Amino acid sequence: MKSEVGYILVVDDNEMNRDMLSRRLVSRGHIVDQAVDGHQALKMIYNNKYDLILLDVMMPEISGLEVLQEIRQHSSLAELPVIMVTARDQSEDIIEALKLGANDYVTKPIDWPVVSARVQTQIRLRKLTQTKDEFIRIASHDLKNPLTCILGFSSIIEYNLNEGIPINDDMTACIPKIKKSAILMQKIITDFLDFQAMEDGYLKLVIAPMDINEAVRLVVEQSEEYAGNKKISLHLELESDLPAVNADKTRISQVLENLVGNAIKFGSNGDQVTIRTYSRDGAVFVEVKDTGPGLSAEDMSKLFVKYARLSNKPTSGEKSSGLGLSICKELIEKHGGEIGAHNNPTRGATFWFQVPLNPGTEK
């Protein structure tokens, strides 16, 4: 498992202690802010989403225990872990801090390996809690609607199904609707598991030479029915002598499916989606250009952010996990490539990515 990196606030009125601890944490990859007293700490906590607070007990004006008490009025132990920093002979303060809701404590003089281990543990526990909360949200919201559809259409079939009586039109019409809902549930769960695997460092690429044109053709073929149902036309502009790239075919196809699927999802009757490939500067480029509504400046800033919701809505009420584009970004960057989007000069938007012919991939 990769080391957990967090956004940490170090609170200590002693500048030397504060700077030393902050430098150590930064050297481990953490992002660190500093507060010189309890008042400043509370203001910073209110304005920022920290993963962990390292809080000195003994401070002037407002003590660390008082700061902790205020924190626990608004944030639980799981939502915002707090590690108290105290002198070895302050056992009463340690007991009081734990009663007030401290997650852990470390003693001065600082034993850095101990601090590092405890910081890692608390950040990991917080992220596990976030993962659990995200899955509960998905289960209670994103999966609820398709599951309700499956149960409803199954009930119709069950009600009309009698031994020896042929399946009628109403029952037949339910079958593709059940399948569609099940596919949506599968995609939502797969996206969630993929994203967590990438965040935890478990997702590995299987690199081999691949023909991106072939992958594009297959994705377009698989998308034709979806596009046809919405009266959207799909066009190919593929470079004929496109060189092969060293990439994970399954994951590149996943990116293509997402980009083409989004262009159809947000398009409407009469729109056109053009998929173009070309090579330049030692890389292969793919563009998915649509004639849809385009993207606002606010949407542009949220495109590849986890669970971001854009102002544009799917034109046929389609649902999504909110993870698709963030997964695409992670996958392309793991190939050493880049991904982006821009509005077209006339109408619609273009999503693009590039993959180096011989990427230095992340492992």
HUFEN-V50445 format. One record per backbone hydrogen bond with DSSP energy under -1.0 kcal/mol. NH is the residue of the N-H (numbers start at 1). CO is the residue of the C=O. Records with the same first field share a line. If there is no record, write none. Layout:
NH = CO, CO
This chain:
2 = 200
8 = 31
9 = 52
10 = 33
11 = 54
12 = 35
18 = 14
19 = 15
20 = 16
21 = 17
22 = 18
23 = 19
24 = 20
25 = 21
26 = 22
27 = 23
29 = 26
30 = 25
31 = 6
33 = 8
35 = 10
41 = 37
42 = 38
43 = 39
44 = 40
45 = 41
46 = 42
47 = 43
48 = 44
51 = 7
52 = 7
53 = 81
54 = 9
55 = 83
56 = 11
57 = 85
62 = 60
64 = 57
67 = 63
68 = 64
69 = 65
70 = 66
71 = 67
72 = 68
73 = 70
74 = 71
75 = 71
80 = 76
83 = 53
84 = 104
85 = 55
86 = 106
90 = 87
94 = 90
95 = 91
96 = 92
97 = 93
98 = 94
99 = 95
100 = 96
102 = 97
103 = 82
104 = 82
106 = 84
108 = 86
115 = 111
116 = 112
117 = 113
118 = 114
119 = 115
120 = 116
121 = 117
122 = 118
123 = 119
124 = 120
125 = 121
126 = 122
127 = 123
128 = 124
129 = 125
130 = 126
131 = 127
132 = 128
133 = 129
134 = 130
135 = 131
136 = 132
137 = 133
138 = 134
139 = 135
140 = 136
141 = 137
143 = 138
147 = 143
148 = 144
149 = 145
150 = 146
151 = 147
152 = 148
153 = 149
154 = 150
155 = 151
156 = 152
157 = 153
158 = 154
159 = 155
160 = 156
161 = 157
165 = 162
172 = 168
173 = 169
178 = 174
179 = 175
180 = 176
181 = 177
182 = 178
183 = 179
184 = 180
185 = 181
186 = 182
187 = 183
188 = 184
189 = 185
190 = 186
191 = 187
192 = 188
193 = 189
194 = 190
195 = 191
196 = 192
197 = 193
198 = 194
199 = 195
200 = 196
202 = 197
203 = 197
208 = 247
210 = 245
215 = 211
216 = 212
217 = 213
218 = 214
219 = 215
220 = 216
221 = 217
222 = 218
223 = 219
227 = 223
228 = 224
229 = 225
231 = 228
232 = 227
233 = 271
235 = 273
237 = 275
242 = 239
245 = 210
246 = 357
247 = 208
252 = 248
253 = 249
254 = 250
255 = 251
256 = 252
257 = 253
258 = 254
259 = 255
260 = 256
261 = 257
262 = 258
263 = 259
264 = 260
265 = 261
266 = 262
270 = 231
271 = 268
273 = 233
274 = 289
275 = 235
276 = 287
277 = 237
278 = 285
280 = 283
283 = 280
284 = 355
285 = 278
286 = 353
287 = 276
288 = 351
289 = 274
290 = 349
300 = 296
301 = 297
302 = 299
305 = 302
307 = 322
308 = 305
315 = 265
317 = 314
327 = 323
328 = 324
329 = 325
330 = 326
331 = 327
332 = 328
333 = 329
334 = 330
336 = 333
337 = 332
338 = 354
340 = 352
342 = 350
344 = 348
350 = 342
351 = 288
352 = 340
353 = 286
354 = 338
355 = 284
357 = 282
361 = 359
362 = 334
